[in-house]
Amino acid sequence: MTLTVPLSTDEQATLVAQARAQGVSVDTLLRKAVLQIISSTEAPQPKKPTKSCLGALAHLGPAPSAEEIDESRSEMFANFGRDGIA
């Protein structure tokens, strides 16, 4: 891959001087800098799979049927309002 980075004349001269001081080419110096930047960024951590609502409640067993719900309601409200208020 080839990248173009616009630099001023002073920036270019500084870059060439740094490369010469280290005894490497400008390309090698830039490659080292880019690899250092790449390696310093943390790799994204994979997300933990989340449970669906059904999976989170699976330990509770199957839901009551419509008939069971109707039966429970009729039992709960069989004497509702018939007891005297004390």
N, C-alpha and C positions, 0 to 999 in steps of 0.2 A: 504494500500500500504506500502511496506517496502522498504526503501532506505538504501544503504550502503555508508557511507562517510569515506574515509580513513583519519585518523588523526594520528598525531605523538603522542608519549607517553606524551610529555609535553602538547600538545593541549587537550588530553583526561583528564589529571590531572586538567587542568584549567577549563574545562567544568564541571567536577565532583565537583570541589570546588565552582564554581558559583551556581550550582544546590543546594548544601548543604547550601550555604549562603542565598539562597532565600527560603529554606525549601521545595523544590520540587524535583521530580525525574529528572534525566537527560532527559528522554523522554518528560516530561512535559515542561522542559526548551526549548528543541529543537522545540517542537510543537509550543510554543509561538513565538519563533523566526521566524519560517517558516510562521506562520499565519500573523505576522507583515509584513514580506516581501510581502506576497500575497496581503494583504490589502493596502499596500502602492503603488502598481502599479495601474495605472489608467485603468479603464475598457475602452476598445475601444469604441469610439462613433460611433453609426450607421451612415453610409453615407446617405446623402440626395439623393433621387432619382434624376437623371438628366433627362432633357427633351431630346428627340431625336430631330434631325434636323427638322423632319416633325412637331413635337409637338411645337417646338420653333417658327415655321413660320406659324402655323395654323391660327393665327389671320389675315393673309393676304388673306385668301380665296383660292379658287382653282386656279391653274396655267392656263394661256391662252392655248388654243388648238393650234395645228399645223397650222390650217387654219387661226386663228386669228393672229398668228405670221407672217405668209406669207403675209397677208393683210397689216399689219402694216409696214412690210419691203417695200412692193411695194409703199405704200403711202409716206414713208420717202425718198425713193430714186427715186421717179417719176421724179423730176427735177434735180437730181444730175448731175453736170457737164455741164448743159445746160445754166446756167446763165453766163454771161460774167464777166471776172475779171476786176474790176475797177482800 
